[in-house]
Amino acid sequence: MVKGTTRLVGVIGDPVAHSLSPRIHNAAFRSLKLDWLYVPLRVKKENMEAALKGLYSLGFRGANVTLPHKETVVPFLAELSREAAHIAAVNTIRIEPDGRMIGENTDWKGFLNHLEDVDFQAKGCKALILGSGGSARAVGYGLARRAARITICSRNERAAESLAGDLGKFVPPDVPSPRAILSLGKLDEEIELLVNTTPLGMSPDSESSPWPENIDFPECKLVYDLVYSPQITRFMKQARVRGVTAVNGLGMLVYQAAIAFEMWTGVSAPVEVMKQAVQTC
């Protein structure tokens, strides 16, 4: 039951109706009997500044940020954590009692935690990232921290080159610098990890895929699709036809949520409860 004492958090996005974050966090709050509530908040890009001011006015303690706002939100925040500043994208906001909004990024750690769950060794792997937005930046940062050899493929040449340059600051000196390509037809080396960070394939456009049908699918060790609605995407089906292990982004969603949960509440997250919340969707 929502009361006058209930502490509020939510997720900002556009669209946001598909988000499983309310299910995950509210299950966690119930399991620990915390007087908190997590709500979805659809916000247009042009209304971002007003929306953030409204969060503080309405007593929110924080918010998650999802597509397409992970970079849009940055200029309106008072401060960024070191990781969020490195990534230049925010997926979690902490609202201080004085109204200051601190931008955090929990995506990169959530991604690495899920790779461990599926027994994929990220250290030193050859990785191809599809996309160059805020999610790509978080994934790339996590892989750079694990000394991966990173290639970025994006139709946005400027964003891809910028991301490659930024990630180059975090790979060890003995690892080749990340590089950007504009076409998958120009991929000239084997890869072990293929990650889709674009929204292609997300419901309701579930027949789309970031991998063109006229290009042979690579025989990599793992395909990772950040899209989780539907839970088996067309991209994942393309991989499985080739005998490649493919997973969606639900695990990353849970692990990044657990980190945000602890930032807001100061309480250890019930990770197994959060996992169960998405398994029953």
Wavefront OBJ file of the C-alpha trace (Angstrom):
o trace
v 0.000 0.000 0.000
v 1.275 3.455 -0.953
v 1.388 5.820 2.023
v 2.549 9.332 2.726
v 5.817 7.863 3.976
v 6.475 5.790 0.834
v 9.798 6.579 -0.818
v 9.658 6.857 -4.590
v 12.043 5.848 -7.366
v 11.373 5.125 -11.030
v 12.656 4.707 -14.558
v 12.816 7.491 -17.149
v 12.572 6.490 -20.809
v 10.664 6.832 -24.071
v 9.127 4.330 -24.547
v 9.051 2.871 -21.065
v 5.969 0.619 -20.971
v 8.096 -2.432 -21.855
v 10.478 -1.946 -18.920
v 10.738 -4.776 -16.402
v 12.520 -2.561 -13.883
v 9.317 -1.798 -11.898
v 8.681 -5.542 -11.552
v 12.269 -6.184 -10.409
v 12.524 -3.380 -7.853
v 9.032 -3.690 -6.429
v 9.560 -7.434 -5.898
v 12.749 -6.580 -4.010
v 11.023 -3.930 -1.898
v 8.224 -6.347 -0.988
v 10.608 -9.140 -0.076
v 12.451 -6.871 2.385
v 9.270 -5.125 3.566
v 10.647 -1.724 2.559
v 8.216 1.188 2.210
v 9.408 2.037 -1.303
v 7.707 2.153 -4.718
v 9.221 2.085 -8.217
v 7.225 3.584 -11.116
v 7.685 3.946 -14.908
v 8.029 7.548 -16.148
v 7.702 8.280 -19.853
v 9.613 11.478 -20.612
v 10.179 13.185 -23.965
v 13.682 14.457 -24.697
v 12.550 18.076 -24.769
v 10.992 17.709 -21.314
v 14.012 16.190 -19.585
v 15.091 19.210 -17.537
v 11.570 19.857 -16.273
v 11.074 16.171 -15.493
v 14.220 16.006 -13.374
v 13.220 19.082 -11.413
v 9.849 17.460 -10.878
v 11.421 14.336 -9.394
v 12.951 16.336 -6.574
v 9.779 18.368 -6.069
v 7.753 15.165 -5.760
v 10.140 13.626 -3.249
v 11.781 10.975 -5.423
v 14.980 9.446 -4.065
v 16.347 8.511 -7.466
v 15.649 7.095 -10.897
v 16.973 4.798 -13.554
v 17.466 6.128 -17.074
v 16.847 3.977 -20.138
v 16.766 4.454 -23.924
v 17.068 6.956 -25.452
v 18.070 9.254 -22.579
v 21.303 7.839 -21.108
v 23.367 10.580 -22.730
v 20.626 13.228 -22.940
v 20.313 13.410 -19.161
v 23.995 14.162 -18.464
v 23.988 17.988 -18.858
v 21.167 18.350 -16.329
v 22.949 16.589 -13.461
v 25.012 18.296 -10.773
v 27.711 15.645 -10.667
v 28.802 12.376 -12.245
v 30.503 9.434 -10.610
v 33.939 8.550 -11.973
v 32.536 5.642 -13.993
v 29.631 7.658 -15.395
v 32.049 10.423 -16.413
v 34.323 7.909 -18.144
v 31.390 6.314 -19.955
v 29.663 9.659 -20.664
v 26.294 8.015 -20.063
v 24.054 7.646 -17.020
v 21.590 4.896 -16.180
v 21.074 5.654 -12.481
v 20.444 8.923 -10.647
v 20.777 9.500 -6.912
v 18.891 12.495 -5.527
v 20.535 13.999 -2.464
v 18.459 15.597 0.336
v 19.502 19.055 -0.893
v 18.212 18.270 -4.385
v 21.577 17.642 -6.057
v 21.356 14.895 -8.654
v 24.304 12.532 -8.987
v 24.658 10.522 -12.188
v 25.879 6.941 -11.872
v 26.406 4.103 -14.319
v 25.669 0.580 -13.112
v 25.242 -0.939 -16.598
v 28.901 -1.778 -17.170
v 29.231 -3.762 -13.949
v 25.869 -5.425 -14.461
v 27.020 -6.565 -17.912
v 30.257 -8.045 -16.568
v 28.432 -9.758 -13.701
v 26.083 -11.469 -16.160
v 28.975 -12.593 -18.361
v 30.374 -14.332 -15.282
v 26.973 -15.952 -14.705
v 27.016 -17.501 -18.187
v 30.655 -18.590 -17.799
v 32.078 -16.305 -20.464
v 35.646 -15.143 -19.900
v 35.728 -11.476 -20.908
v 39.386 -10.909 -20.116
v 41.343 -10.450 -23.332
v 38.465 -11.547 -25.578
v 37.857 -10.280 -29.113
v 34.568 -8.392 -28.980
v 32.325 -6.742 -31.560
v 29.847 -4.156 -30.270
v 26.885 -3.205 -32.466
v 25.831 0.399 -31.776
v 27.481 3.500 -30.380
v 24.980 4.988 -27.912
v 24.910 5.061 -24.125
v 24.525 1.296 -23.728
v 27.414 0.679 -26.122
v 29.544 3.012 -24.044
v 28.797 1.080 -20.856
v 29.423 -2.320 -22.464
v 32.602 -1.039 -24.109
v 33.880 0.407 -20.853
v 33.337 -2.876 -19.059
v 35.152 -4.800 -21.790
v 37.996 -2.280 -21.888
v 38.419 -2.801 -18.133
v 38.894 -6.490 -18.967
v 41.536 -5.778 -21.641
v 39.277 -6.924 -24.493
v 40.128 -6.282 -28.144
v 37.155 -4.161 -29.168
v 35.595 -3.386 -32.535
v 32.577 -1.073 -32.788
v 30.162 -1.181 -35.721
v 27.760 1.714 -36.123
v 26.160 3.635 -38.963
v 26.893 6.802 -36.988
v 30.518 7.321 -37.990
v 31.180 10.233 -35.652
v 29.743 8.446 -32.607
v 31.598 5.217 -33.398
v 34.939 6.972 -33.814
v 34.358 8.980 -30.644
v 33.524 5.831 -28.679
v 36.576 3.999 -30.000
v 38.792 6.909 -29.001
v 37.279 7.141 -25.537
v 37.609 3.413 -24.867
v 41.231 3.543 -25.945
v 41.970 5.422 -22.713
v 41.036 2.380 -20.636
v 42.604 -0.586 -22.438
v 46.103 -1.590 -21.318
v 49.004 -0.347 -23.484
v 49.747 -3.855 -24.765
v 46.178 -4.262 -26.136
v 45.309 -2.946 -29.623
v 43.264 0.260 -29.540
v 39.519 -0.119 -30.124
v 38.515 0.514 -33.721
v 35.335 1.580 -35.500
v 33.826 0.155 -38.689
v 30.721 1.338 -40.533
v 29.756 -1.953 -42.171
v 29.743 -5.534 -40.947
v 30.997 -6.445 -44.404
v 34.295 -4.848 -43.382
v 34.793 -7.141 -40.390
v 38.123 -8.787 -41.162
v 38.877 -10.855 -38.058
v 37.332 -13.563 -35.918
v 35.394 -12.512 -32.838
v 34.485 -14.316 -29.624
v 31.806 -12.025 -28.218
v 29.123 -10.253 -30.265
v 26.987 -7.693 -28.408
v 23.917 -5.858 -29.691
v 23.413 -2.566 -27.850
v 20.893 -1.138 -30.340
v 17.087 -1.292 -29.890
v 16.696 -3.289 -33.121
v 14.498 -6.293 -32.449
v 12.715 -4.780 -29.465
v 8.940 -5.259 -29.310
v 6.829 -4.321 -31.160
v 9.405 -4.423 -33.994
v 10.467 -7.935 -33.024
v 11.223 -9.090 -36.574
v 14.132 -6.674 -36.912
v 17.746 -7.652 -36.309
v 21.000 -5.695 -36.233
v 22.664 -8.482 -38.245
v 21.909 -8.358 -42.015
v 20.667 -11.575 -43.580
v 23.092 -11.205 -46.512
v 26.180 -11.407 -44.284
v 27.307 -14.722 -42.814
v 26.790 -14.923 -39.072
v 30.101 -15.229 -37.202
v 30.974 -18.436 -35.353
v 31.667 -16.706 -32.047
v 31.491 -18.121 -28.528
v 28.667 -15.909 -27.271
v 26.039 -13.591 -28.698
v 24.659 -11.104 -26.200
v 21.538 -9.074 -27.008
v 20.755 -6.266 -24.585
v 17.169 -6.398 -25.862
v 15.021 -8.560 -23.578
v 11.534 -7.991 -24.988
v 10.911 -10.427 -26.631
v 13.075 -12.732 -24.551
v 14.223 -14.586 -27.668
v 14.997 -11.984 -30.331
v 15.469 -12.498 -34.036
v 19.170 -11.736 -33.514
v 19.395 -14.549 -30.969
v 17.593 -16.922 -33.344
v 20.130 -16.105 -36.074
v 22.901 -17.051 -33.668
v 21.304 -20.273 -32.468
v 20.708 -21.493 -36.024
v 24.488 -21.285 -36.394
v 24.977 -23.218 -33.171
v 26.146 -20.136 -31.255
v 25.123 -19.643 -27.623
v 22.904 -16.550 -27.337
v 21.499 -14.764 -24.285
v 19.358 -11.683 -23.768
v 19.897 -8.721 -21.485
v 17.727 -9.831 -18.564
v 20.731 -10.836 -16.482
v 22.418 -7.487 -17.061
v 19.143 -5.758 -16.189
v 18.941 -7.595 -12.868
v 22.555 -7.029 -11.872
v 22.577 -3.326 -12.725
v 19.275 -3.001 -10.837
v 20.792 -4.647 -7.770
v 23.630 -2.116 -7.714
v 21.193 0.804 -8.091
v 18.946 -0.655 -5.379
v 21.828 -0.642 -2.913
v 22.832 2.911 -3.872
v 19.334 4.188 -3.121
v 18.401 2.165 -0.061
v 21.717 1.333 1.594
v 20.419 -2.240 1.899
v 21.866 -5.359 0.259
v 19.793 -6.278 -2.779
v 17.905 -9.612 -2.788
v 19.380 -10.663 -6.135
v 17.673 -14.055 -6.281
v 14.284 -12.417 -5.709
v 15.044 -9.949 -8.492
v 16.020 -12.782 -10.851
v 12.817 -14.643 -10.041
v 10.766 -11.531 -10.822
v 11.885 -11.600 -14.471
v 11.793 -15.375 -14.841
v 8.032 -15.334 -14.195
v 7.283 -12.734 -16.911
l 1 2 3 4 5 6 7 8 9 10 11 12 13 14 15 16 17 18 19 20 21 22 23 24 25 26 27 28 29 30 31 32 33 34 35 36 37 38 39 40 41 42 43 44 45 46 47 48 49 50 51 52 53 54 55 56 57 58 59 60 61 62 63 64 65 66 67 68 69 70 71 72 73 74 75 76 77 78 79 80 81 82 83 84 85 86 87 88 89 90 91 92 93 94 95 96 97 98 99 100 101 102 103 104 105 106 107 108 109 110 111 112 113 114 115 116 117 118 119 120 121 122 123 124 125 126 127 128 129 130 131 132 133 134 135 136 137 138 139 140 141 142 143 144 145 146 147 148 149 150 151 152 153 154 155 156 157 158 159 160 161 162 163 164 165 166 167 168 169 170 171 172 173 174 175 176 177 178 179 180 181 182 183 184 185 186 187 188 189 190 191 192 193 194 195 196 197 198 199 200 201 202 203 204 205 206 207 208 209 210 211 212 213 214 215 216 217 218 219 220 221 222 223 224 225 226 227 228 229 230 231 232 233 234 235 236 237 238 239 240 241 242 243 244 245 246 247 248 249 250 251 252 253 254 255 256 257 258 259 260 261 262 263 264 265 266 267 268 269 270 271 272 273 274 275 276 277 278 279 280 281
